Amino acid sequence: MSGSAVFHRDFGADYPLIVSAQGSYLYAEDGTEYLDGSSGAVAANLGHGVTEIADAMREQALRVGFAHTLRFETAALHDAAARIQSLAPEGFTRVFFASGGSEANESAFKLARQYHLSRGESSRHLVVGMWDNYHGNTLGALAVGGDASRRQHYAPMLPRTLRLPSWRDSADAMAPVAALEKLVRSEGAENISALILEPLVGSQLGAFEPEHEALRKIAKICRTHGIVLIADEVMTGFGRCGTNFAVERSGIVPDLITFGKGVTGGYAPLSGVIVSDPIVQAVRDSGGVFHHGYTYSGHPVAVAAAAAALRFYAERDVLENVALRGAELRSGLESLAARYPSAITDVRGAGLLLALELSPALTARGGANALNRAAMARGLVLYPGASTRADSRGNATVVPHLLVAPPLTATPAEIAELLSRLDGALRAHTD
Ligand code: PLP
């Protein structure tokens, strides 16, 4: 099969045809076995071939394949919402569903705005985001995120947003906190609706966790000034970092939590917003209608996949596996860093969302993409990225990184195999 009718994202790339998958492995038509060291795009969190999830989806598709949530409910919808709500921090009482992470964030921006309207604060409309956070590719999410290469072509189409500097722009971990205080003064809190951040920055900075104190200060400023705090947990949610949600690590309490990816273990597109009670009540008290929704919000097969996946997370004690395999993977990556000091400058992250920061010197040799190709040639899939850092004179340096984020169900043997294939790729690439 040539795949010639597919509008690929990169027409110049090769796309091996995957014919089956099991556990942490994907198998291509030509017989190549790929170890899924990034769970796809950090989504296939429960590995491949989980029959409980596949069975639940099939059963749901046969029973009720579609029921529009504008008019109907399904038992699977209730089950998924109850399971998600029970994992969220205290005070989160309702779940709004969408399909992808970008849609979830767009929904959160609108919900924040509607919350303010319901309280008579109609001037609040601006959203604050951070450079070097990623919130999705739709225009609103792209506008508030900091992926320069994805933004550049669409810059004139992006709505105005407010910006905090990247966590890595300054040696001062509190610089974004000071920048937020300044923004509130210059723009006026009465015009600011929401602030969105990743509590542990995934793809843009490579599993970089801001200082907890800085996160807590940002949360406090938001609380003081009535700014809705949105924690984007699309990548980090459902155990990826060793806790159900990454906000538990710093103890910040946002007003909205967005999720996606791992909620179904990647078996179906599902995302959403977990909503804290004051926002639920404000919407209920002001007419009770959220002026937003999607055809596939709460799609029966997707929520059935989520309910089955979340049952699997709980019954198989996936969090415990994240702790054990996360420690093994981190220590293996640290050994590789010690062996390849000219290539690897940092190992970081939490749970099974880890990353290697690579030497800027590798940029001349194709950066993280080239190392990723070397890994692919050895049957290992990783998730390359890069951020740009400016020094005090404004000179920019591209800092590449590789996310290493295997399924949360990975076995000790799969972790060992991942490290061995990565070792081979590093040896080949740094020779
Ligand atoms: N937010 C974060 C933190 C993400 O990592 C991503 C995707 O990588 C998104 C949002 C966007 O999700 P999607 O690609 O499902 O729209």
Boltz pocket constraint, residues with backbone or C-beta under 6 A from the ligand:
constraints:
  - pocket:
      binder: B
      contacts: [[A, 41], [A, 99], [A, 100], [A, 101], [A, 102], [A, 103], [A, 105], [A, 134], [A, 135], [A, 136], [A, 137], [A, 198], [A, 202], [A, 203], [A, 232], [A, 233], [A, 234], [A, 235], [A, 236], [A, 260], [A, 261]]
      max_distance: 6.0
